[in-house]
Structure formats: structure tokens, C-alpha cells
Amino acid sequence: MIKVAIIGYGNLGRGVEQALKQNPDLELVGVFSRRNPETVQTEGAPVYELDELEAKKETIDVCILCGGSATDLPVQTPAITKNFNTIDSFDTHAKVPEHFANVDQAAKENQTVSIISTGWDPGLFSLNRLYAQSILPEGETYTFWGKGVSQGHSDALRRIDGIADAIQYTIPKNDVIERLKAGEKMELTTRDKHLRECFVVLEAGADPDAIKEAIVTMPNYFDEYDTIVHFISAEELRRDHHMMPHGGTVLRTGTTNETTKQVIEYNLQLESNPEFTASVLVAYARACARLAKEKQFGAFTVLDIAPKYLSPLDDATLRKELL
């Protein structure tokens, strides 16, 4: 039995608690939070203060870190990896090499294992880009995100004066995807690949025209995209936009000779982004515990992990059922 601790209990932490219930070879020791444990409502898991984590070291095989990539994980993952095997979902793509180096140093110095940037992008999409580029060296790789909620862009909307609440969906342009799959070679801009759809609740007295202009011209968020803005009531927002769907597509289009076109496609359609990401983290927690048992200390990414380490089944069964 692999004993797991959840570090942090937001949407992702809740998803990890749910995912662990579907994996009988993993047991949840508890949730560790910076908040007062009396204020954290789990689905049955005991809650402890984060300061109590080290005292329970002997009862924990793997810590699944559920904090944010902006400020939590760059600090927490190296620090906790000094005493525990860890998994995180660090997703700031440009900073993955730096994060890896910091965590790898902590893991090797303290003989622990950490698997970083585990989820679906980075994560499963990274794997599929690697497979596709290796199989079709002559070609192009395209990644499309959505349709799904962008938490960062939704937060940017809510920071505009006059907006009481809002949510934003990233939507891939399916006609472009179909043209690529048909073998058409295209040089795509940001605007060509995705559009953004915003559902906005205005504060009393706010000017909708001014708000729309502020949205569609916002640098780094909306100005490079075709952006649709809807003004709705708070009730409509709560009723129709309370879920957190997401997904996306990785396409590799290439040739195996001058006249033969090939397409590799990997697609995800998710009703709950955090619940799916949590399920990926839990599978890799199993791999983390196995690497630790084999004394393969250091930091790893999904690119380093053999697929069989994710499964609860033994090698002979995998060969029989999946090959």
C-alpha cells in the first residue's frame, strides 16, 4: 500500500482526494494545509496544519503538491523534497528547466524522488509531442487548447474596474484543425489558432461599451485574439458556468516520403480540468513510490517515466492485456 499526503486543498487537492478513492493500492494519510484545519472541509480525509507534515514523515510515501505554479510550487517542491518523495503539476513552461534543476538538487542531496510538471500540458501533451516528433521527423507539431476555462484569463477579466465577476473560455478554431489534418501546410498566428469568449457580470452603473473595449484591447491576454464578449447576470454565471471544463489537441502532420502524408492526433475533452489533472498526479504518485523503492533518486518528468510504472498491474498482465 502506497501512503499519500495531499499538500494544499483547493480544486486540485479535492480532485486528488477523489482520484485516490479509485486507486485501492494508494491510501490517503491526510491533507496538510496552511489554513486552519477546522476551516478545511474535505470528503472525509483528516486535515493537519502544514507545520505537522515533517512529524508524520514515517507514515508517508509520497506527497502530492497541489499549490499554484506562480508562487507556491517553486518554493514548496524543493523544500518538501528534502524530506519526502513528491509530485507536482508545475505548469509554467518557460521555467520548467529552472524548477527541475532546483528540485533535482534537493532530491539527489537527500535521496528522494520528485516527478515535476505532471498533468496534461505539461504532462500527457508533452509525451505525445515527443512520440509524434520522433515517429514523424519530417513534419510540424501544433497544439490547440480548449474548449475550456482559462483561469488566468478569467482572473484578468475580474481585475477590470466595473466587472463584478467573469469567466473566459479558450476555443480552438476547428476549421484550422481540419485543414491541418487534411495535410495543408499552414503558418499560424495566435489569432489563427484560438478565439476567446468572455461571459461578464457588470457592476451597477458600469459602461458595457467601455468594458468591452478594455477587454478586447488588453495586452498579453486578449489583444492578439478574436474575442467575443457577452454581458450576463450573476445568476446566469452561477447556473451556466460553474464547471471547469478544458481539453485540447496535439497534432503532428508529416510525411514518410515525398507523396505520403501522415497525421498523428491526440485529443482530450474534460468536464473537469482539476479532477483530470488530479488523476494524472495520482498515477504518477504510484510511479514515484516505485522509483523510490528502486533507489532511483532525483527529479524526473513524464518524459523519463516508463509507462508500466503508472499501472497497478504487474508486467506479465500488462503484456497479456495491452500488447
JOURBEL-V369526 format. One record per residue. N is the residue number from 0. RES is the residue in one letter. SS is DSSP state (hx for helix, st for strand, lp for the rest). PSI is psi in whole degrees, -180 to 180 (* if undefined). NEAR is the number of other ideal C-beta (glycine too) atoms within 10 Angstrom. Layout:
N;RES;SS;PSI;NEAR / N;RES;SS;PSI;NEAR
This chain:
0;M;lp;127;9 / 1;I;st;123;21 / 2;K;st;127;16 / 3;V;st;141;27 / 4;A;st;139;25 / 5;I;st;127;27 / 6;I;st;107;26 / 7;G;lp;141;22 / 8;Y;lp;66;22 / 9;G;lp;-147;12 / 10;N;hx;-41;15 / 11;L;hx;-43;23 / 12;G;hx;-40;24 / 13;R;hx;-40;21 / 14;G;hx;-38;24 / 15;V;hx;-42;29 / 16;E;hx;-42;22 / 17;Q;hx;-43;16 / 18;A;hx;-37;22 / 19;L;hx;-29;22 / 20;K;lp;-20;12 / 21;Q;lp;3;9 / 22;N;lp;89;17 / 23;P;lp;-13;9 / 24;D;lp;1;9 / 25;L;st;135;22 / 26;E;st;131;13 / 27;L;st;119;21 / 28;V;st;-41;19 / 29;G;st;172;20 / 30;V;st;135;25 / 31;F;st;123;27 / 32;S;st;152;21 / 33;R;lp;-16;13 / 34;R;lp;165;13 / 35;N;lp;122;9 / 36;P;hx;-30;17 / 37;E;hx;-18;7 / 38;T;hx;-3;8 / 39;V;lp;115;17 / 40;Q;lp;104;8 / 41;T;lp;-176;17 / 42;E;lp;31;10 / 43;G;lp;-17;7 / 44;A;lp;141;19 / 45;P;lp;150;11 / 46;V;st;135;19 / 47;Y;st;159;18 / 48;E;st;147;12 / 49;L;hx;-32;16 / 50;D;hx;-18;9 / 51;E;hx;-5;12 / 52;L;lp;-50;19 / 53;E;hx;-31;12 / 54;A;hx;-20;9 / 55;K;hx;21;15 / 56;K;hx;-40;11 / 57;E;hx;-12;6 / 58;T;hx;4;11 / 59;I;lp;129;19 / 60;D;lp;-39;20 / 61;V;st;137;27 / 62;C;st;127;28 / 63;I;st;115;28 / 64;L;st;122;28 / 65;C;lp;24;30 / 66;G;lp;-179;21 / 67;G;lp;156;17 / 68;S;lp;-24;18 / 69;A;lp;-50;11 / 70;T;lp;-27;9 / 71;D;lp;-61;17 / 72;L;hx;-37;27 / 73;P;hx;-27;20 / 74;V;hx;-48;11 / 75;Q;hx;-44;21 / 76;T;hx;-52;27 / 77;P;hx;-39;20 / 78;A;hx;-47;14 / 79;I;hx;-29;25 / 80;T;hx;-17;28 / 81;K;lp;-24;14 / 82;N;lp;-14;15 / 83;F;lp;157;24 / 84;N;st;139;25 / 85;T;st;157;30 / 86;I;st;137;30 / 87;D;lp;172;29 / 88;S;lp;39;25 / 89;F;lp;122;25 / 90;D;lp;19;20 / 91;T;lp;95;15 / 92;H;hx;-45;12 / 93;A;hx;-22;6 / 94;K;hx;7;16 / 95;V;hx;-45;17 / 96;P;hx;-42;9 / 97;E;hx;-45;11 / 98;H;hx;-44;20 / 99;F;hx;-46;19 / 100;A;hx;-42;12 / 101;N;hx;-43;19 / 102;V;hx;-39;28 / 103;D;hx;-41;18 / 104;Q;hx;-47;15 / 105;A;hx;-41;21 / 106;A;hx;-44;25 / 107;K;hx;-37;15 / 108;E;hx;-28;12 / 109;N;hx;8;12 / 110;Q;lp;57;11 / 111;T;lp;176;24 / 112;V;st;138;26 / 113;S;st;133;31 / 114;I;st;115;25 / 115;I;lp;165;27 / 116;S;lp;47;27 / 117;T;lp;125;30 / 118;G;lp;-140;24 / 119;W;st;-25;25 / 120;D;lp;102;20 / 121;P;lp;156;21 / 122;G;st;-115;20 / 123;L;hx;-38;19 / 124;F;hx;-36;19 / 125;S;hx;-45;21 / 126;L;hx;-45;18 / 127;N;hx;-33;23 / 128;R;hx;-42;21 / 129;L;hx;-50;13 / 130;Y;hx;-48;14 / 131;A;hx;-43;22 / 132;Q;hx;-33;15 / 133;S;hx;-36;9 / 134;I;hx;-38;13 / 135;L;lp;79;19 / 136;P;lp;-25;10 / 137;E;lp;98;11 / 138;G;st;-168;20 / 139;E;st;146;15 / 140;T;st;136;16 / 141;Y;st;135;20 / 142;T;st;128;16 / 143;F;st;140;22 / 144;W;st;143;19 / 145;G;lp;180;21 / 146;K;lp;132;18 / 147;G;st;168;22 / 148;V;st;127;17 / 149;S;lp;111;20 / 150;Q;hx;-38;16 / 151;G;hx;-43;9 / 152;H;hx;-34;23 / 153;S;hx;-41;17 / 154;D;hx;-39;13 / 155;A;hx;-39;19 / 156;L;hx;-45;25 / 157;R;hx;-15;15 / 158;R;lp;-5;9 / 159;I;lp;131;15 / 160;D;lp;129;9 / 161;G;lp;-9;15 / 162;I;st;123;20 / 163;A;st;-36;13 / 164;D;st;159;17 / 165;A;st;159;26 / 166;I;st;148;24 / 167;Q;st;135;27 / 168;Y;st;135;21 / 169;T;st;128;21 / 170;I;st;121;18 / 171;P;st;150;20 / 172;K;lp;101;17 / 173;N;hx;-28;11 / 174;D;hx;-34;8 / 175;V;hx;-42;18 / 176;I;hx;-44;17 / 177;E;hx;-37;10 / 178;R;hx;-38;13 / 179;L;hx;-43;21 / 180;K;hx;-28;15 / 181;A;lp;-6;10 / 182;G;lp;4;12 / 183;E;lp;134;11 / 184;K;lp;127;9 / 185;M;lp;140;12 / 186;E;lp;113;6 / 187;L;lp;136;14 / 188;T;lp;172;8 / 189;T;hx;-44;9 / 190;R;hx;-31;13 / 191;D;hx;-29;13 / 192;K;hx;-34;19 / 193;H;st;154;22 / 194;L;st;164;17 / 195;R;st;133;22 / 196;E;st;125;17 / 197;C;st;135;23 / 198;F;st;117;20 / 199;V;st;133;24 / 200;V;st;121;20 / 201;L;st;149;18 / 202;E;lp;157;11 / 203;A;lp;130;6 / 204;G;lp;-2;6 / 205;A;lp;146;16 / 206;D;lp;111;11 / 207;P;hx;-37;12 / 208;D;hx;-42;7 / 209;A;hx;-39;12 / 210;I;hx;-45;22 / 211;K;hx;-42;17 / 212;E;hx;-40;12 / 213;A;hx;-35;17 / 214;I;hx;-55;24 / 215;V;hx;-17;17 / 216;T;lp;7;11 / 217;M;lp;119;17 / 218;P;lp;146;7 / 219;N;lp;-6;8 / 220;Y;lp;-53;19 / 221;F;lp;-17;20 / 222;D;lp;-21;13 / 223;E;lp;7;14 / 224;Y;lp;156;20 / 225;D;st;122;14 / 226;T;st;128;20 / 227;I;st;133;15 / 228;V;st;126;20 / 229;H;st;136;11 / 230;F;st;122;16 / 231;I;lp;173;17 / 232;S;lp;163;10 / 233;A;hx;-36;11 / 234;E;hx;-44;9 / 235;E;hx;-40;13 / 236;L;hx;-46;17 / 237;R;hx;-40;11 / 238;R;hx;-43;10 / 239;D;hx;-11;11 / 240;H;lp;35;18 / 241;H;lp;-13;8 / 242;M;lp;170;13 / 243;M;st;65;18 / 244;P;lp;158;16 / 245;H;st;-169;25 / 246;G;st;-165;20 / 247;G;st;-176;22 / 248;T;st;135;21 / 249;V;st;125;22 / 250;L;st;135;22 / 251;R;st;116;22 / 252;T;st;133;23 / 253;G;st;-174;19 / 254;T;st;149;14 / 255;T;st;-8;13 / 256;N;st;-174;8 / 257;E;lp;-24;6 / 258;T;lp;-4;6 / 259;T;st;116;8 / 260;K;st;142;15 / 261;Q;st;146;16 / 262;V;st;131;15 / 263;I;st;130;18 / 264;E;st;135;15 / 265;Y;st;130;18 / 266;N;st;140;12 / 267;L;st;137;18 / 268;Q;st;110;12 / 269;L;st;127;17 / 270;E;lp;-27;12 / 271;S;st;107;17 / 272;N;hx;-52;23 / 273;P;hx;-35;22 / 274;E;hx;-39;17 / 275;F;hx;-45;22 / 276;T;hx;-41;26 / 277;A;hx;-40;26 / 278;S;hx;-36;20 / 279;V;hx;-44;20 / 280;L;hx;-42;28 / 281;V;hx;-41;26 / 282;A;hx;-41;21 / 283;Y;hx;-20;26 / 284;A;hx;-38;27 / 285;R;hx;-44;21 / 286;A;hx;-40;24 / 287;C;hx;-46;29 / 288;A;hx;-37;22 / 289;R;hx;-41;17 / 290;L;hx;-40;22 / 291;A;hx;-40;20 / 292;K;hx;-33;12 / 293;E;lp;-1;10 / 294;K;lp;35;8 / 295;Q;lp;77;11 / 296;F;lp;150;18 / 297;G;st;-175;19 / 298;A;st;148;25 / 299;F;st;162;25 / 300;T;lp;178;19 / 301;V;hx;-23;23 / 302;L;hx;-17;12 / 303;D;hx;-13;13 / 304;I;lp;124;19 / 305;A;lp;137;9 / 306;P;hx;-34;12 / 307;K;hx;-22;14 / 308;Y;hx;-17;18 / 309;L;hx;-20;17 / 310;S;lp;146;15 / 311;P;lp;-10;12 / 312;L;lp;152;13 / 313;D;lp;167;10 / 314;D;hx;-43;9 / 315;A;hx;-40;8 / 316;T;hx;-40;11 / 317;L;hx;-44;13 / 318;R;hx;-40;11 / 319;K;hx;-41;10 / 320;E;hx;-26;9 / 321;L;hx;-16;10 / 322;L;lp;*;5
